[in-house]
Amino acid sequence: MGVAKERVSYLLIRPNWKLSEIELMKTFETHDLYLAAALKIHGFKIVDIKKNGNGRGIFILEDQPARTSFVRGYFSGELTGSLKAFSNAWSDLKALVSEMEMGRVKNEKSISADL
């Protein structure tokens, strides 16, 4: 498919955590806005959105064990869900990417603080 890759790269730290509670989060990334919206409505958390060298958004999601079946269902046209939820998720993600493209986000390389 070539539109996504998985990696373990995000350090999950919350303000009141002890050092023993810090963990690495397994993530999945894609530049496909529609796939990111579909995964978002199925409970995948958007961890970050970054800008690649071409100015396109790269959506970084918290990975889940069933991700491959969701992605396969998406590309085969068998993934179902609420059209309204999908439309809302798509609009939200598109707005974040547009803000990034227009330079309105503080750190132009990433918008994790805004999620």
N, C-alpha and C positions, 0 to 999 in steps of 0.2 A: 504494500500500500504506500509506503514511503512518506506518509504525512504525519507520522507520530513516532515518538520514541519514549522509552521509560528510563528513569534514572532515580537514584537515591541521592538527593542533594540538598534538601531543605532541613535545616536544623529547627526543630519545633521547640520554642522557648516561650513560656508564659511568665508574667511578672512574679508570681508567688511560688514558682517551682523551685524545688531543691535541685542540686546538681544531678542527683540520681534519677530525676524525672525527665531530664532532657533526652530527647530521642531524635533519630533521623527519620524523616518521613519519605516513603517511597512515592515518587511522583511520576506522572505521565504528561508528556507535552505534545501539543499539536498546533499547527497554524490554521487548521480548519475551523472557522467560526461556527459553522453549522454542527459539526461533530461536538465541539465544546458545548454548545447550547443543548444538544441532545443529552450529553452526559450530565450536564448540570441539572436537568430536570429529573434525572434518574438518581440523584443523590450524590454525585461527585462534586466535591468542594473545589472551587477555583482558588488556588493558593496564590497565584501571581499571574501577571500578564507582562511580558517583556517585549521590547521592540528588537527585531532582528536588523541586520544591515540594510535590508531593502525597505525598512519602515513598516513591515507587516507585524501584526501582533502574534506572539507565541503564547498560547494559553497553557498554563501549568496547573494541572489538577492533582489532587491527592488520589493516589492509585487505590484500586480495590481489586480483590482477587478475581471478581467476575468481569473485569474490564474487557478482556478479549472477546467475550461473548456479546457484550454491549456494542463494541466496535464492529464486530462481524454482523450483528443485527442491523446496525445503522447502515453499513455499506450494502447489505443485501436487500434493504428496504423492509425488513421484518420487525424492526424496533418500533414499538408503539408508545404513545404517550399523549398527554393533553396538548392540543395545538395551541391553546392560549398560553400554557406554561412555556412551551417551546418559543412562541413568539415573544413573550416577555423576556425570557432568558437571552434570546438572540438580540433583542433591542438593548438590553443592559450591557451585554458584552461588546456590541458594536459601539455603543456610546463611550465605553471605557477606552476602546481602541482609538476612536475619533479624538477623544481628549488627549491621548498620548501623541497622536499624529500632529495635533495643533500646538503641542508644547505646553498645554495647560497643567500638566501634572508636574509636581515638584521635581522628581527624579525621572528624567525622560527615558531612562533605560528600563524602568520597572515601576509598577503601580501597586505593589503588594500592600502598601500602607493604606490605599484607598479601598481595598476589598473588605 
